[in-house]
Amino acid sequence: MNDYFAQKNKPKTTQVIDEILALAKELGTPIIQEDAIHFMIQLIKIAKAKRVLEIGTAIGYSAIMIASFTPATVLTLERDSQSVALAKEHIKKANLDSRIQVIETDANEYTPTEEEPFDLLFIDAAKASYERFFERFSPFVKPGGIIVADNLLFHGLVEHPEDAHTKGTKSLVRKIDDFNDYLTSKDGFDTYLYAIGDGLSISIKKE
C-alpha cells in the first residue's frame, strides 16, 4: 500500500485478524493483500451486499474481514482439510459462526443449493481454474451483482512473463492472462481490472 495512505488510513483489524496475519506469514499461506480486502469491504458496503460466496477460504482471513466489517454473511468453499480446520477455529474464536459458513469441498464439484442468489462472488482459489469458477458460479449471482477475482497480476509476472522461469509458472501466467482477456470480453458483464493488491477485477452482472 502507498506509504502515505497507509499512514492516513485506519487499519481494520481485531486480535483474531492479527493472529491470522501472523499465522499466514509463518505458514506461507497466500492471502489477499491489505489494500485489496479494504477495497472490497468498501465495495460490499456501497453495493449493500448481504450474501457473499467465496471460492477459496484458505485460513479464513478474507471471510472474517468481510464478516467483521460489513453486514454481509459469507458462504466459503475450501478443499484443503487443514485450511478448513484452521479457518473454522479462527471463525469460532472471532464469534462469527452465525455469519460465516465453511464448506469443505472441491469448488469444481459444488453446486449452491440456496434459493436466494448471491450479491457478490469472490474468486480467490486455484488460479488455473478461474475461468471455470466464473462460468460455474456466476449464474448464482443476482442481476446487478458483483464478481471479484484476486491475483490477476500474480506478483507482477502476468505483466512481465519474461520473469517467470519455470515451465509451471509460465503456464499459470498464460492462463491468468487468458482469464483477464476472458473477463474483459465476457458478454453480460461490465468488467474493469484494477492495479490494487495483486491485481483485482470487478465484474458487474448486467440486468
C-alpha positions in Angstrom: 0.0 0.0 0.0 1.2 3.6 -0.7 3.1 4.6 2.5 1.3 8.0 2.7 -2.2 6.4 2.5 -1.0 3.7 4.9 -0.3 6.4 7.5 -3.6 8.1 6.9 -5.9 5.1 6.7 -7.1 3.5 10.0 -6.4 -0.3 9.7 -9.4 -2.6 10.1 -8.2 -5.3 12.4 -9.0 -7.3 15.5 -7.0 -9.6 17.7 -8.1 -12.6 15.8 -7.2 -11.0 12.5 -3.8 -10.1 13.8 -3.3 -13.7 14.8 -4.4 -14.9 11.3 -2.0 -12.5 9.6 0.9 -13.7 11.8 0.0 -17.4 11.0 -0.3 -16.8 7.3 3.2 -15.3 7.3 4.5 -18.2 9.4 2.9 -20.9 7.1 3.5 -19.0 3.9 -0.2 -19.1 3.2 -1.2 -16.7 0.4 -4.0 -14.3 1.4 -5.5 -11.2 -0.2 -3.4 -8.1 0.2 -4.5 -5.4 2.7 -5.4 -2.7 0.3 -7.4 -5.2 -1.9 -9.5 -6.5 1.0 -10.2 -3.0 2.3 -11.2 -2.0 -1.2 -13.6 -5.0 -1.3 -15.0 -4.2 2.1 -15.9 -0.7 0.9 -17.4 -2.2 -2.3 -19.6 -4.5 -0.3 -20.8 -1.6 1.8 -21.5 0.5 -1.3 -23.4 -2.3 -3.0 -25.2 -3.2 0.2 -24.3 -6.8 -0.5 -25.9 -9.1 2.1 -24.8 -12.5 0.8 -21.2 -13.3 -0.3 -20.0 -16.6 -1.9 -16.2 -17.0 -1.6 -14.2 -19.6 -3.6 -11.1 -20.3 -1.6 -11.3 -19.9 2.2 -7.6 -20.6 3.0 -7.3 -20.0 6.7 -10.3 -17.7 6.9 -8.8 -14.2 6.6 -10.9 -12.6 3.9 -14.2 -14.2 5.1 -13.5 -12.9 8.6 -12.6 -9.5 7.4 -15.8 -9.3 5.4 -18.0 -10.5 8.2 -16.2 -8.3 10.8 -16.5 -5.1 8.9 -19.6 -5.4 6.8 -23.2 -6.6 7.4 -22.8 -9.5 4.9 -22.8 -13.2 5.6 -20.3 -15.4 3.8 -20.5 -18.9 2.4 -17.0 -20.0 1.6 -15.6 -23.1 -0.1 -12.2 -24.8 0.6 -10.9 -28.2 -0.4 -7.9 -28.4 1.9 -8.9 -30.0 5.1 -6.1 -28.4 7.2 -7.0 -25.0 5.9 -10.7 -25.7 6.7 -9.8 -26.7 10.3 -7.8 -23.5 10.8 -10.5 -21.3 9.3 -13.2 -22.8 11.5 -11.0 -22.4 14.5 -10.5 -18.7 13.7 -14.1 -18.1 12.9 -15.2 -19.6 16.2 -12.6 -17.5 18.0 -14.0 -14.4 16.3 -17.6 -15.3 17.3 -18.6 -15.3 13.6 -20.1 -18.8 13.4 -23.5 -17.4 12.6 -22.1 -15.2 9.8 -19.7 -17.5 8.0 -20.3 -21.0 6.8 -17.3 -23.0 5.6 -17.9 -26.0 3.3 -15.1 -28.4 2.8 -15.4 -29.3 -0.9 -13.8 -29.1 -4.3 -15.4 -26.0 -5.9 -15.3 -27.7 -9.2 -17.8 -30.2 -7.8 -20.0 -28.0 -5.7 -23.4 -26.5 -6.7 -25.1 -24.0 -4.4 -28.4 -25.1 -3.2 -29.6 -21.7 -1.8 -32.8 -20.3 -3.2 -31.6 -16.7 -2.9 -28.9 -15.6 -5.4 -25.7 -14.2 -4.1 -25.0 -10.4 -4.1 -21.2 -10.9 -4.5 -18.9 -13.7 -5.7 -15.3 -13.6 -4.6 -12.9 -15.9 -6.5 -9.5 -16.4 -4.8 -8.6 -20.1 -5.3 -6.7 -22.2 -7.8 -5.7 -19.6 -10.4 -5.7 -22.0 -13.3 -9.4 -22.7 -12.6 -10.6 -19.1 -12.5 -12.5 -19.2 -15.8 -14.1 -22.5 -14.8 -15.1 -21.0 -11.4 -16.5 -17.9 -13.1 -18.6 -20.0 -15.5 -19.8 -22.3 -12.8 -20.8 -19.8 -10.1 -21.7 -16.6 -12.0 -25.3 -17.9 -12.7 -25.8 -17.9 -8.9 -25.1 -14.2 -8.7 -28.1 -11.9 -8.9 -28.5 -9.4 -11.9 -26.7 -6.3 -10.8 -24.5 -8.4 -8.5 -20.7 -8.3 -8.4 -17.9 -10.8 -9.1 -14.4 -10.1 -7.8 -11.3 -12.0 -8.7 -7.9 -11.6 -7.0 -4.3 -12.2 -8.0 -4.7 -11.2 -11.6 -1.2 -9.8 -11.8 0.3 -12.8 -10.0 3.2 -11.0 -8.3 3.8 -8.9 -11.5 4.5 -12.0 -13.6 1.4 -11.5 -15.8 2.7 -8.1 -16.8 6.2 -9.4 -17.1 6.0 -13.0 -18.2 9.7 -13.0 -19.1 10.4 -13.1 -15.4 8.7 -16.5 -15.0 11.5 -19.0 -15.0 9.8 -22.4 -14.6 7.5 -24.2 -17.0 4.7 -24.5 -14.5 4.8 -20.8 -13.6 4.9 -19.8 -17.3 1.9 -21.9 -17.9 0.0 -20.5 -15.0 0.9 -16.9 -16.0 -0.5 -17.6 -19.5 -3.7 -18.9 -18.0 -4.2 -15.9 -15.8 -3.5 -13.6 -18.8 -6.1 -15.6 -20.8 -8.6 -15.2 -17.9 -8.0 -11.4 -17.9 -8.9 -11.4 -21.6 -11.9 -13.6 -21.0 -13.2 -11.2 -18.3 -12.8 -8.0 -20.3 -14.6 -9.6 -23.3 -17.3 -11.6 -21.5 -20.8 -10.8 -22.7 -23.3 -10.0 -20.0 -20.8 -8.4 -17.6 -19.3 -5.0 -17.2 -15.7 -5.6 -16.1 -12.7 -3.4 -15.1 -9.3 -4.5 -14.0 -7.6 -2.6 -11.2 -4.0 -2.4 -10.1 -5.0 -2.9 -6.5 -3.2 -5.5 -4.3 -2.0 -8.3 -6.6 -4.5 -7.3 -9.3 -8.2 -7.2 -8.8 -11.2 -7.4 -11.2 -14.7 -6.2 -10.6 -17.4 -7.6 -12.9 -21.0 -6.3 -12.7 -23.6 -8.7 -13.9 -25.9 -6.9 -16.3 -29.6 -6.7 -15.5 
